[in-house]
Amino acid sequence: MAPDYITDEYLDRFIKQALQEDVGEGDHSTLCSVGEHQTGSAELLVKEDGILAGVTLAQRIFTHFDPGLSVEVFLEDGASVRRGDIAFVVNGRARSILTTERLVLNCMQRMSGIATATRRMVEEVSGTRAAVIDTRKTTPNFRLPEKWAVSIGGGKNHRLGLHDMIMLKDNHVALAGGIRAAILRAKDYIRATGKELKVEIEVASVEQAAEAAETGGVDIIMLDNMSPDEMAKAVKAIAGRCATEASGGITLGTIRAVAESGVDYISVGALTHSVKSLDLSLKIRVDKN
């Protein structure tokens, strides 16, 4: 099931814009080589082990472009897949299958790569209290599918954008006049606007973490670029007064030590800004009649 932010309206708008970008006035390669009434089928072939994501989106792309296409799904979003697996078969007009092929693959390959990387990190912190979360370091106009892929991989979504949370980063803190001043200004803003917004603030030291916790009115304190030992001290200094988030260049090799510091969340920008796509292919089957 798709997250709440993946609405029908969003999907229709995204698919329409993506098809316009790719197809434009027409898929001339297909129009010149494939008969108008020719039918066929194609199978989604997995060429690399990983976690599958984007199946639901692929179904929506196919039927948005051509309601006559049908998709037989064998492997759902979140499935562990191995090289050689067939995720689904799409049947119908051959022209429609070919014209939508690249958009389906672009979405599924990237989403599956994100889901695979997320699952590895989630498994690495298993047994700790830490949840793996995403960031805003996403591809413009493709953020929601990328965050969807994180959730498919077992991670949690952080804020969707600038509009649904107050996050006071180092530049905000500097311009506001410090940790305490930034928090107080955020609290004043919430009172003045009447908005229900969570507040998170970034800190760079144990002392700043303690200052933020003592000021109050903060939901999450982000511990940025600290060592696991420093994070453990910061968690102790905050003493359960709010949640904690570890951030800053965290990798698969370092995430376990970070999780063992006692933080609640670990944000990993690399899940969306540096991920390798999973190798998938759509192979056509030609009807002989």
N, C-alpha and C positions, 0 to 999 in steps of 0.2 A: 504494500500500500504506500502511495506517495505521501510525503509530508504535507501538512496543511498549506504551506506556501506554494506548492505546486498545484495551482488551480487550473481549471479548464481554460479560463480566460488567458492565463499566462502561457499555457502550452500552445493554444491557437495562435497567439501573437508571436511567440518565439519561432514556431515552425513556419509560419507565413513569411517572416522576415528572413529566416535562414534559407528557405527555398527561393525567395526572390534574389538573394545574394548569389546563390549558386546557379539557378536555372535561368534567371533573367527572362529574355524573350522566348527562350526555348532550348531544349537539349538537342542541339542539331546532330550530334554524334549518334544519338539513339534514333531520332526521327528519320535519318537517312538510311539506317541499316536494319531497323526492326519494323516489321509490318504492324499496321495499326491494330489489327485484331489478333495478333500472335500472342499466345499465352505461354506461361512457363512457371517455374518455381525456382527458388533460390534458398540455399541453406546457410545459416550463420555458422561458420566454422571457427572454432577456437584453436589458435595456433601457439598458445603459450599458457602455462599454468597460472592460475590466479583466481580472483573473485569477480564474478560477472555482475555488471551493472549497466542499466540503460535499456533493458528488455522492454519495460513498460513504455518508455519514451519511443523506442523503435516502433512498437505497435501503433502508437499514436501518429507517428510520422507517416507510416504507410497508409493508414486509413484516412488521414487528413488529406493526403494527396489524391488518393483513389479509394473511395469507400468500397469498391469491389474487390480490393485485395484482402486476403485472409491470412492470418498468421497462426501456425500451430506451434505452441511453445513447449519445449521439453525441459528447459532449465530457466528458473526464475531469477530475478534480481537477488543477489546475495549468495548465490550458489557457488561452491568451490568447484572450479572447472580445471580440466587438464587438456593438454594439447590433443587434438583429434575429436573432442566433444562437438556435438551439434546442438546449438542452443535453441534454434527454432527453424522452421521452414515457412517462407512466405510464398503464397500462390496467387496467380491472377495475370493481369496484362503485363507482358514482358517489358513494354515501354515504361510502365509505371515503376516496376521493380528497379530497372536500371537508373532511372532518373532520381530516385530517392536513395540509391545505394550509398553514395558518398556521405550524405548527411547522416544517415543511420550509423555508418561506420565511424565517422568523426566523433559523434556523440558517445557511442558505445565504447570505443577504444579509450577515449579520455576518461570517461566515467569509470570504466573497469580498472584502469590504471590507478585512479584515486582510491577506489574501493579496496583494491589489493594492498596498496601502501598503508591505508588506514587499518585494515585487518591485522597486518603484521605488527603495527604499533600497539593496537589494542591487546593483542595476544602477549606482547612483550611486557605490558604493565599488569597483566592478570594477577589477581591476588592482592593488589594494592587498592587504595581508595581512589586513585586518580582516574579521571575520565579524559580521553583524548578528544580535543576539540579543534575546529577549524578557525580560519581567520578571514579577513577581507582581502587577502592577497590572492585574488581570483582573476580569471579571464573576463574582461569587460563583456557584458551582455551574455555571459555564460555562467554567472555566479550561482544561480539557483540549481542548475543541473550538477554543478560541481559540489555544492553543499549536499544535495540529494545523494550523490555518490559517497560522500563521507558517512552519511547516516546508514547507507546500505552496507558499508564496510564495518559498521559497529561503533563509529565515532559519534560525537554529539556536535550539533551546530551551535556556534556562538551567535553573536548578533548577525542579522542579515545585511545590515548596512548602517549608515550613519544615523538613520531615523528611528531606530528601535532600542537605543541604549545610549547612555552617556559613558564614553570611555575617555578618560583624561590621560593622554599620553605625555611624554616628556616635554614636547613643545607646548602643549596646553598648560602644563604646570609652570613652565618657565614664563609664559606670557601672563599667566594669572598671578604670579608672584610667590609661588611655592606650593607645597603639598596642602597645607591647611587652607590657604587662600583659595586654591582651586576647588577643594571640596565644598567650602562654604559658598562659593559662587554657584556651584552646581545645585546645592540645596536651595539657594535663593531662586534659581531659575525654575526648579521644579515647583516651588510654592507659587511663583508668579504665573506660570503657564498652566498649572493644574494638571500637568502631564504625569502619567505613571511610568516612570523610567528608572531602570536600575542604574546604579552608578558604579563604575569600575575606575580605579586609578593605578597608573604604572609607577612603580618605585624601583630604585636601583641599589638600595642598601637596606640592611636590617633596621637601621635608625629611621629611615623614611617609612618603612613598613609599620613600625611602632607608632610613628607620628600620625599616619593615616588612620590606623585603628583607634587611636586615642581621640582623634577629631570626631569620628563617628559619621554615620550617614552614608557609609560605603557598603556595597554588597559584595564586591570582589576586589582584592588587592593583587595586582599583577607583579610578580617578582621577575624582573627583566634581567637577563644575562647574569644571573647569580650562579655560583657553584652549588652543587647539592648540599654541601655543608652550610653555606649561607642561607639557602632556602629553608633548611631544617630549623635554623635559628630564627628566621623570620616567622615561620609557622608557629613556633613557640611564643614569640613576642606578640603575635596577633591573638593568640590564646582563644581561638574559636569565636572571635567577635565577628568575623565575616569569612567568606570563602577565599581561597587563594588559588592563583593561577601561575604556573611557571611558563616562561616564554623566552625565546632567544636562541636560535640556532640549534634546536634540539633534534637529534637524529635517532635512528633505530639503535645505534650503538650506545647512546647516552640516556635514552628515555627511561630505562629501568632505574638507574641511580636517581634520576630526577623524581620519579614516582615514589621511591622509598624515602624521600625527604618529608613526605606527609602532605603534599599539596593536593588540592581537590581537583584541579584541572591542569592539563598540559596542552597548550596551544602550539600547533605545528603548521607554520605557513607553507612548508615544503610539500604538504599533502596536495596542495592545489597549484603552487607556483613552480614546482620543479619535478613533478611526477612524470614517470615514463608511461606512455600509453601501452595498454595490453594489445598484443597482436591478434587481430580478428580479421576474418575475410568473409565476404558474401559471394558464394559460388553459385552460378546460374545452372539450372537444369533445363534443357530445351525439350518442349513437347514435340513429338514426332508426327502428330496428326496435322 
